[in-house]
Amino acid sequence: MQDHLKGLLITTLGVLMIVPDSLFVRLTEAPALTIAFWRALLAAIVLALGVLLVQGPGAFRALARLGPGLWLYIVNMAASGVLFVVAVSLTSVANVVFIIAAMPAFAALLSWAFLGERLSRRTAITIAVVMVGIGIIAWGSGEVEHASRLGDLVALVVAIIFAVALTTARRLRAASLVPAIPFGLLLAALVIYPFTDIFDVARSSLPYVAVHGPVFIAASMALITLGPRYLPSAEVALLILLESVLAPILAWVVVGEAVGAWTLAGGALVLGALAVSNALALMRRSGRAARGKAGAV
């Protein structure tokens, strides 16, 4: 199988596995922190076992060479997972996924501020449009059922925290940070444990708990992390935007959670700006590759 096709299949499957994430939070009858605990703990166990089976214990030992930056990555991964569940419990699924979709814009700003990476005009325009889109979503939250500005704010914090994690990963430039993800998830579970009754889950919700973290979260994290090995990052980013489109649709179909007009307008701006930006980056990359081949001939 060609690398490009392999990358498309791996990344698309990873995105499809993450789509029900917010729906599981909505369906599970339990406090938000209890949901976050089991989501993190069970996913951590499965991912850790997967790393041991595929890469061996040396993959974990190699992390020790990464220094303090590794802990910043782990802490941010832990915080983003917990706050995602809290955000979904406070506001609508559509608001959460549209706001978190803005994460690449924050990552670009952080890379410019702390890594000295150039901020192109295309990226600057994308960031500006994304910020307007987030503002529109927040403005309309008071008029939409299940939505709240507090939940929108938590979702915004998730996007920023996850952007910090990605920027840290770029700074570390490790071959793979997949072995670090179980540590982030385990840290999240340990921090949550004293603050919630972990057994406060309705019996009818146990099947959701049993598949949410260990199947959907673990698989999606592994597959989406693996995808960029075979695909350009811009193409991976375009595929990941599918989650922001499909998750609200799934919530609407399953639990009847409607998407308000303000959310649709703001979400369209966020996703549209990111899609156009990534498509332009992909076209530019393809053009350079084509010119390189022509020059070689």
N, C-alpha and C positions, 0 to 999 in steps of 0.2 A: 504494500500500500504506500502511495506517495506521502511524503511528510505533510504536504499542505492538506490533503484530504484527511489524514490522520488527525492533524491539528483541529480541523473543522469539526470532526466527529467528537473528539475528546472535549473541546470547549463547549460545543452545543449541548452535549449530554450534561456537562457540569452546570451550565446555565439552567437547563430544564430541571435539574435536581434541586437548585436553590430557589426556584420559583415558589414552591409551596411553603417556604420558611415562615413567612408572615401569616399564612393561612393556618399553619399548625399552632402558632401563638394564639390566634383568634379562636380556634376550635377547642384548645385544651382548657378545661375548667380547673384552673389553679391560679394562685397569685403569680404575678409577673416574675418575681425573683425565683420562685420554685420552678417555673418553666425554664428560666435561664440556667438554673443549677443543673437540671437533668440534661438540657440541651448541650451544655458545655462538658459536663463530666462524661457522658456516654460517647460524645464525639471524640473527646480526648483519648479515651481508652481505645477506640477503634483505630484512630489515626496513629497512635503510638505503636499498636500491634502491627499495623500496616508498614510503618517505617522499619520496625525490627525485622519483619519478614522480607521486605524488598531490599533495604539498604544495610541492615545489620546494626549492631550496637555502636559501631564506629561512627555512624551518622550523628548520634547524640554527642559522642565525645568530641567530634569536630566543632560543635557549637561553642565549646569552651574557648576556642581561639578567637572568637569574634569580639570579645571584650564587652565594655559597658553598653555599647549600642544594642547588643542583643537583648538586654533587659528592657531597654526602652521599647523595642519592638514587641516583646512578650507582654509588657504591661498594657500597651496600646491595643494589642489584639484582644487581650482579656476584657478591657473596658469597652471596646466597640461591640463585642458580642453581647455583653450584659445590657448595655444601653439600647441596643437594637430592640431587644425584647420589651424593654420599658417603653420605648417610643411607640411600638405597635400597640401596646396596651393603653396608650394615652391618646393616640390620634389615628386617623384612617390609614389603611394599608397603602393607598395611593399616595398620600402625602409623604409617608415614610420612604417609599422606594423612589419617588421622584426627587426628594431632597437628597437622599444618600447617593443618587446617581450623579450628583454634582461633585462627588469626591475627587475625580480627576482634575477639576479646576483648582481645588484647594491644594492638591498634590503639586500641581504646576507652580502655584504661588510659593509653596514651601521650598521646592527645589530651587526656585529663583532666589529666595531670601537666604537660604542656609547652605545650598550646594553651589551657588554661583552659576546655575544653568541659565542660559539665555531664554528670555520670555519673548517669543515671536509675536508679531502683530496679530496673527491668526489666533494664537492662544489668548492674548489679552482681550480680543473681541469676544471670544468664546466665554471667558470668565465673566465679562460684563453682562452678557446676555443671560448666563446662568444665574447670576445674582438677581437680576430682574425677575427671572422665573421663580426663584425661591421666594422673593418678596410677594409676588402675586399669590402663590400658594398660601403663604402665611396670612395675607390680607383676607382671603376668603374662608379661612378656617372657622370663623365664628358662624358661618352660614351653612356649614356642611355637617350632617349627622356623623358621629364618631370622631370628628376632627377637633383638635384643640391646638392653640398656639404653643402651649407648654410641650405637647408631644412633638410639634414641629421643631421647637427649639432643641429638644433631646435628639431628634433625627439629625439636625444640623451639627450638633456636637459629635454624633457618631461619624458623620462624613469627615469632619475635621480630624478626629482621632485616627480614623482609618487612613487618612491622607498622611498623617504623621508616621504611621506604621510603614506605609509604602515608601515614604521619603527616607526613613531610617534604613529600610531594606536596600534602597539604591546606594546609600552611603556605605553600608556594610559590604555590598558587592559580593556576597557569598554565592557559591554555586547553587545552593538550594537552602531556603529557610523553612521548607516543609517540616523538618524535624523539630523546629521551634514552635510550630502551631499547637501541638498537644500541650506544651508547657503553658502557653497563653490560656488555653481552654481550662486546664487544670487550675491555674491561678484564679481564674474567674470563679470556678466552682468553690474553691477554698475561701475566697473572700465573701461569697454569697452565703455560705453555709450557716454562719451564726445569726443571720438576719431573717431567716425564713424557716418555716416548717416544711422540710423537703418531702414529707409524706402527705402534704395537704393537696392531694390530687384526686379528683373524682374518678371512681372506678371506671366509668365509661370513657375516660380520657387516657387510660393506660396504654391502649394501642397507639395513640398519637405519640406519647412519650417514648414508646419502644422503637419507633421508626424515625422520629424527628431528628435527634442528634446523631445516633450511630449509623443511620443509613443516609439520610438526605444531606445533613450538614457535613459529615465526614467525607462522603463521596464527592460532593460539590467542591469542597475546599481542595481535595486532592486533584480532581480533574481540571479545575480552573487554573490551579498552580502549574499543572503539567502542560496545559495548552500552549503557552508562549514559547515552549521549546520548539514548536513546529510551525507557529504562525507569527507574523509581525504583530507587535503590541497594539498597533492601531486597529488591526482586524479583530484581535481578541476583545478590545474595548467596545467595538461595534456589536459583537455578539453578546457581550455582557449586558448591553442596553436592552436586550430582549427581556431580561428579567423585570425591568421597570415597566415594560409594556404588559407582560403576561400576568404578573402578580396581582395587579388591581382587577384584571379580567377574571382571574380565578376566584378572587374574594367576592366579586359581584355574582358569579355563577353559583358558588357554593353557599355563601351566607347572605347574599343579597345586599352587600355593602356597595352602595352607589358612589360614583365619583362625581363631585360637584363641578360646576362650570369653571370656577376659579382654579380648582386643582387641575382640570384638563388644560386650561390656558397656560398656567405656569409650567405644568409638566411638559406640554408641547414645546415651550421655549427651552427648557432645560435639555430635554432629550434631542430636540432638533438641533440645537447649537452643538452639542457633543457629537451627534451623528455626522453633521456636516464637517466639523473640525477633523474627526477621525477619518472620514472618507477622503478629505483633501490630503491628509498626511499619508494615507495609503496610496493615493494616486501619485503623489510626489515620489514616494519610495519606489513604486512600480516604474515610473518614468526614468528614475535614475538607474534602476536595474536594467531597463531596456537599452538605455544609452550605453551602459557599461558593456553589455553583450555586443552591441553594434560596434563599439570601439575595439573590442577584442577580435572581432572578425576582420 
